[in-house]
Amino acid sequence: MHEGHRNRMRDKLLSGGIENFEEHEIIEVLLYYCIPRQNTNEIAHALLEKFGSLRGVLDANADELQKVPGIGPNAAVFLTMLPQVLRRYELERFEKRPLLGDSTSSSLFVYELLKGLPEERCVSLYLDTRSRLIHYEILGSGIANQVGIQSRKVLEGAMRHRAVSVIIAHNHPGGSRTPSSGDLAVTYDVMNTLSAGGVRLLDHLIVTNEGVTSLENLGLLKEKDPQKTKEIAEVYEILNKTAFDGGKGKDDKEVAKLRDLLQDKQRIVRKINGEE
């Protein structure tokens, strides 16, 4: 009975593609290849009940997956490996040494590298004289807001790969695309450390599921004066507290005060940039 049903599902996949499949059917068919002789339809429904969606299933770790009846070590490894394989596939769609000298190409590259990750991850991209990618490496991963970028480690990587320029990137899982004051502090630390070693920081990119923010495009890599960058950082910190939480948890007076402060800081930044 199971074999006949599996054959019909495979035929459905081959004839119409995956677009016409329900979520539980996608998981059911995936499980054929690691659970040979069980009713994977029931297991697929159990997985969706626990994790809520196909993405939730594929983002779950092996230990959590094995708490679902019918999922053993092999199936857990198979499911956790799938997102990693897909990310590798997307990266290999690029040339072996893609040109990343502009924010569009570099944003596309890091978006494929970091999109959809449940944990925060920081990476550095090392480029040659023509802004071609020499190598990229993961600097750290873990709980959001607790993964730091060590400037010395970035410089050591640049020296090791004989890079003339570097792009750093990290994701904000479920967060805003607006740089925080912490993001800016890291940016200037890395920029100054690389500069002392004769290496240029081309950009710092922030990735969310909605897109990528380039600090270079925002003009935030141009200013090195500590007091001026402090003012810029404060503007973005206020933006994070107002525009991106809609004032939740704040009364009207507090929101109005934050917006007035933001306008004052923005005037200062415009003066810094010679716009007033």
Secondary structure, DSSP 8 states (H G I E B T S, - for coil): -HHHHHHHHHHHHHHH-GGG--HHHHHHHHHHTT-TTS-HHHHHHHHHHHHSSHHHHHHS-HHHHTTSTT--HHHHHHHHHHHHHHHHHHHHTS-SS-B--SHHHHHHHHHHHHTT-SSEEEEEEEE-TT-BEEEEEEEEEESTT-----HHHHHHHHHHTT-SEEEEEEE-TTS-SS--HHHHHHHHHHHHHHHHTT-EEEEEEEEETTEEEETTTTTTTS---HHHHHHHHHHHHHHHHHTTTTTTT--HHHHHHHHHHHHHHHHHHHHHTT--
